[in-house]
Amino acid sequence: MLSDELMNYSSDPNLIQFAQNNMTGDNGAVTGLWGSAYNGIYQANAILEGVSKSTGMSDAVKKQVTGEAEFVRAFWHFYLVNLFGDVLW
């Protein structure tokens, strides 16, 4: 739980693990969050690769799309690091 002032009223064992700060590797909520984050990072990387190979985009659009994709990738990484500590991308 992101704060000690939140109360867990759920009976879901996966969410109880969050409340007790004792998560296991088979926790569905953790694997879902992890998978979503890495899917977002993968998509941002795919966009960056596509932009670098593009011949039909202007330089201004390439810079804008590159900046947006790098922000999204960093955003997901920020959340993973804050939730799990050091992570690899």
C-alpha positions in Angstrom: 0.0 0.0 0.0 1.4 3.4 -0.9 0.5 4.9 2.5 0.2 3.7 6.0 -3.1 5.6 6.3 -4.9 3.4 3.8 -7.0 0.5 5.1 -7.4 -2.7 3.2 -11.0 -4.0 3.3 -10.6 -6.5 0.5 -10.7 -10.2 1.0 -8.7 -10.8 -2.1 -5.5 -12.6 -1.1 -3.5 -10.8 -3.8 -4.5 -7.4 -2.4 -4.0 -8.5 1.2 -0.3 -9.2 0.2 0.0 -5.6 -0.9 -1.5 -4.4 2.4 1.0 -6.5 4.4 3.9 -5.6 2.1 4.5 -9.3 1.6 4.0 -10.0 -2.1 4.8 -13.3 -3.7 5.9 -14.0 -7.2 2.6 -15.6 -8.2 0.5 -12.6 -7.1 -1.8 -11.9 -10.1 -2.0 -8.2 -9.3 1.9 -7.9 -9.4 2.2 -9.9 -12.6 -0.5 -7.8 -14.2 1.1 -4.5 -13.3 4.6 -5.8 -14.3 3.3 -7.0 -17.6 1.4 -3.8 -18.4 4.5 -1.7 -17.6 6.8 -3.8 -19.8 4.2 -3.8 -22.6 4.2 0.0 -22.4 8.0 0.1 -22.5 8.1 -2.4 -25.4 5.6 -0.2 -27.4 7.6 2.9 -26.7 10.8 1.1 -27.9 8.9 0.0 -31.0 7.9 3.5 -31.8 11.4 4.8 -31.3 12.7 2.1 -33.7 10.1 3.0 -36.2 10.8 6.7 -36.0 14.5 6.1 -36.5 13.9 4.1 -39.7 11.2 6.4 -41.1 11.8 8.3 -44.3 8.4 10.0 -44.5 8.4 12.0 -41.3 9.7 15.5 -41.0 12.5 16.2 -38.6 10.1 18.2 -36.4 7.6 15.4 -36.1 10.4 12.9 -35.5 11.7 15.0 -32.6 8.2 15.3 -31.1 7.3 11.6 -31.4 10.7 10.6 -30.1 10.3 12.9 -27.1 6.8 11.5 -26.4 7.9 7.9 -26.7 10.9 8.5 -24.4 8.7 10.2 -21.9 6.3 7.2 -21.8 9.1 4.8 -21.5 10.6 6.8 -18.6 7.2 7.1 -17.0 6.7 3.3 -16.8 10.3 2.8 -15.6 9.7 5.4 -12.9 6.7 3.5 -11.6 8.5 0.1 -11.7 11.5 1.5 -9.8 9.3 3.1 -7.2 7.3 -0.1 -6.7 10.0 -2.7 -7.0 13.4 -1.1 -6.7 16.1 -1.4 -9.4 14.7 -2.9 -12.6 16.2 -3.5 -16.0 14.8 -2.2 -19.2 
